[in-house]
């Protein structure tokens, strides 16, 4: 018997099976869209000198409970690369997890925008950077022929969907600062991490020792755009020029910043991230009950990483189910603000059916 995708029904949008490939596949949150449409009226100053952008920056400062510098860029690659370039010279290096997005999926952009800063890959535990790796990579060579470590980059939530607790970030940051390293946080899924931890955003950033955060908006539900938040304001002294040179200074900045108003208002960003996390937990629980399906790492945010039998994974792909296996060979299923319980249950049921009814080759 062949496995078959269920027909779209009540609670299931067309193409539901492809939505688990990435939280990038979801549309725009209603709160973000409403704020974006609200900005589309009249004339306002350009290049970020408008009242909307000022309001968003003030909201960010209130959210993080500190006087930070805030910039908006189009995507995560620019956010991470430009932030790291502000922390390093071309002869420096950045310590990051071996699975970090800046290492595996930025097409060399961090090196490009810093004019050559090298990335040093560190070993991890369930996606989290190990503190002892900082010491090893800094101390293994100190001669002039080695790119001098100057920063460490941590990803929150990690590429494996795990999260750093505030004390884990603090431990890394304290050691990093002792070694003369700045601390950068790739927060593409920062909202999901904060929702999972149920802590104040400040507690897992500047209070724990983070110098600059790339606060992900797109995966959270914005149409486009990330925020680069400098807690160490000395690092941002010339960041505006970096953005301009890199083609990241939006002339109509209000369209990049306005959606943040909708998401930050009344805690919408956390509610939406919390929903995505709950959908991932629901999927992890359903898959955990199936034979021959094992968890790769605990589900702590909005991603589910499981090991599937090879024939099952291949059959799912043939059926049009969207997922990736690019980290450790585990199948990754991502949930978003728009993921429904019906879609989660349909996916779990389809995987169960596929396991029970392997397709035979004719």
N, C-alpha and C positions, 0 to 999 in steps of 0.2 A: 504494500500500500504506500502511496506517495504522501508526503506531508504537503499540506496546502495552507496558504495564508487565508485567514477568515475574511469574509467579505466585510467591507466597511458598514458598520451599523451604528446604533445609537451610542454616542460617546466616542466613536472612532472616526477620526478625520481621514480622508483619503491620503494614502502614502504614510500611514502610521508606522509601518515597519522600518522606514528609512530614518525616522526621527532619532533613533538611538545611536546613530553614528557619531553625533556631536551635539553639544548644546548650542553650537553655532547655527544649527539648522532651524532653530525656532525663530518665530517672527518677533515683532517688537511688543514689549509689554504695553498694555493699555495706558498705564500711568506715564510711561516714557513718550508714547505717541501723542497723548493729550498735551503734554508739555511742549513737545516739538511743534505741534499745530498752533499752540498758543503763542509761540515765538514768531510765527509767520504773519506778522502784521506791522505795517508802517516801516519807517526807516530807523536804523540804529547804527551807531559807530561800528566800524569794522575792526578786524584783527584782534578781537578780544577786549576792546575798549567799551563794551556795551554793558548795560545794567544787568542783563540776564547772567552773563558770565561772572560779573562781580558777585551777584547773589549766590551763584553756585559755589564759588570759592569760599565765601563766608559760611555757607552751609557745611562745606568740607571741614573748615576750621572748627566749627561747632561740633561736628561729628567726631573729630579726632581730639577735641579738647586741647588744642594747641595752635599756636600761630605758625602755620606751615605755608609753604609756597605751592601753588597748584597750577598745573599746565594741562592742556588738553591736546591730544594727538589722535590721529585717525585709527591706529591699530596697535596691537600688542607688540609687534615686531619693532615698531618705531619707539614705543614707550620703553621697552627693555633696553634696546640698543643705545638710544640717546641717554637714558639714565646712567647706564654703565660707562658710556663715553665721558660723561660729566665727572665720573669718579676716578677715571684712569687716564694715564698718558699712554702713548703708543707702545712704550717699552714695558708696560705693566702686564699683569695677568689677573684673571678673575677665577676664583674657585667656585665650581658649581657641581651639582649632582650629575652623575653620568647619564641620567635620563632627562636632565633639564631641557626645557624648550629652547633656551638660548643656545644650547649645544647641538641639539638634534634637529631643530625645525625652524631656524631663523635664516637659513641660507647664507651664513657668514656675516649677517648684518651687524652683530656686536663688534666683530673684528673690523668691518668696513668703516663704521661710523667713528670708531676710536683710532682709526689709522693703523691698526695692527695689534691691538691688545689681544693676548692669547687666552684661551679658556683652558683651565686645568680641571680635568674630570676627577671627581671624588666618589668613593664608594658610598652606598646608602644602605639604610635598613628600612625596608618597606617604603622606599621613595624618599625618606628623610635623610638629609645630610648628616653624616657622623662627625661629631666634634673632633675626634682624634684625627680625622682626615685633614683638618685645617693645619694642625701642627705638622703633620707629615709633609704636606705639600709646600708649606712655607719653609720648613727646615731642611728638606732634602737637598736643596742647593741654595747657596747665597752668593755665588760668584756672579761676575758681571755678564757672563754668557747666558744667564738664565733670566727669563722675563719675571721681574720682581712682582710677587703677589701684592695686590693693592685692594682687592674687594672680594667679598663672598656674596653669592647670589643664592637665595633660598626661594622655593616655590611653595605658595600657600593658597589653596590646597596643592599637594604634590601632584606630579604627573601620574602617580598611581592612585590618586583619589584619597590618600591619607592626609591628615592634618597635623601641624605642629601645635602643641599646647604652648601657652605663653611662656612657661618655664623652660621649654625646649628652645624656643627662639632666644630667650634671654641667655641661656647657656652658650649657644652659638655666638650670639652678638658679643657677649663678654669676652669670650676667647678670641674672637675676631679683632675686637678693638685692642686687646692686649698685644696682638700680633701686628698691629698697625693696619688692619683691614677695615674698610667701610662695609656696611651691610645693606645690600639691595634685596628687596622682596618682589618677586614676580607674582603679583596677585591677580592673575587672569581669572581665578575662581575664588578671590578673596571673600566675596559675599557668602559663598557656600561654606567656607572655613569658619567665618564668624558666626554664621547661623548654627553650625555644628557645635562650636565651642561654647556658645551662649555667653560670650564675654564682650566687654567693651572693645571697640576697634582699637582704641589707644593701647589697651593691655597687650595686644599681640603685635603692635608695631613700635612706636617710638618709646613707650614705657619699657619695652623689652629690649630696646637698643637698635631698632631698625632706623637707618638713615634716610632711605628713600623707598617709597612704595609705588609700584605700578598697579593701580587700582583698576581691575578689569570691568568694563562696562558692557561690552558686546555680549559676552556669554551670560551676563546677568539679565539681559533683556533690552539693552539699548539698540538702536538701529546701527550705530557705528560710534566708535570713540572710546578712548581710555584716558584715565587721569593719571598724571605723574605727580606724586605728592612728596615734596621734599621736607622732611622733618629737620634735617641739617640744612638750614637755609644757605649756608656758605657754599654748598655744592651747586646751588642753582643760580649763582651770580650771573652767568652768561648763558643760561639754558635757553632763553628766548632766541638767541642768535643760532644756537644749534638747531632748534625747531625750524627756524626760517630757512637755514641752509639745506636742511633735509627735506624741504617741501612739506612740512607738517604744521605750518602756521596757516590756519584756515582764515580766509578773508571774511567769510560770514560765520564767524566763530559761534554766534548764538545758536546755530543749528547743531553744533557739536556739543555745546554745553547745556542747552535747554533740557534735553531728555533727563539729565541728571537731577534737575529740579523735581520732576515727577517721581523719580525713583527714591530720592532722599526724603521726600515729603511723607510724613506720618509712617516712616519705617517700611515703605513698600519694598525697598531693596532686600531687607531681611526676610520679610514674609515670602517674597517670591523665591528667594534662595532656599528658605526653609522648606517650601513646597517641593522644590527639585530634590532636596536631600531626602525627604520622606518618600518620594516616588522611587528613588534609588534603593532606599532601605526596603521598601515593599518588594522590589524586584529581587534584591539579594536574598530576602527571606524565602521567596517563592522558588528561586533557583537552588537555594541551599537544601531544599527538600527533594531534589531530583537525583536519581542515581547517576553516577559517572560525571557529575558536575561538582567541581571543587573550587572554593574561593582562592584567588591568588593573593589577595590582601584583604583586610577588613574593609567594609564599606563605611566610610566616615564622612563623606560629602555627597556629591551627586553623581559619582561614577561607580560602576559595578565591574569588577575584574574577576573573571572566572575562567577555569580551564574546561574546555569542552572536548569530547572526542573529535578527532580530525574529520571523520566522515559526517558527524553532526554539523560541525562548523561549515564544511563545504556545502552541505545540503541547505543550510540557512542562507548562505550567499546565493545559491541558485534560486532560492525562493524570494530573493530581494530584501532580506533583512540586513539593515545597515549596522555594521560594527567594524572595529579595527583590532588588529592583533600585533601592533607594532612595538609593544613594550613587554618583554619577557615571554612572548608567545601567548599570553592570556587574551581572551576576548574581552574587549572593553565596550560596555553599554553605558551611554551617557543620558542622564535625565535633565530636563530643563524646567523653566518656570511654566511652560505650556504642556508638559507631559501629563497625561491623564491616568487615573487608576485603570480605566478600561484598556488603554493602550498597554500599560504594564502587564495587566492580567492576560491580554491577548498574546503578548510576546512570550510570557512564561508558558502559556498553554501551547503555543506553537513549538517552543523548544522541547517541551515534554512530549508532544506528539512526534516530533522528529526523532527523539531518542528511542521512542517505543516502536516507531515504524521506519526503520532505515530503508532508504531507497536503494533498490538493487539495480545493477547495471545490466542492460539487455544485451 
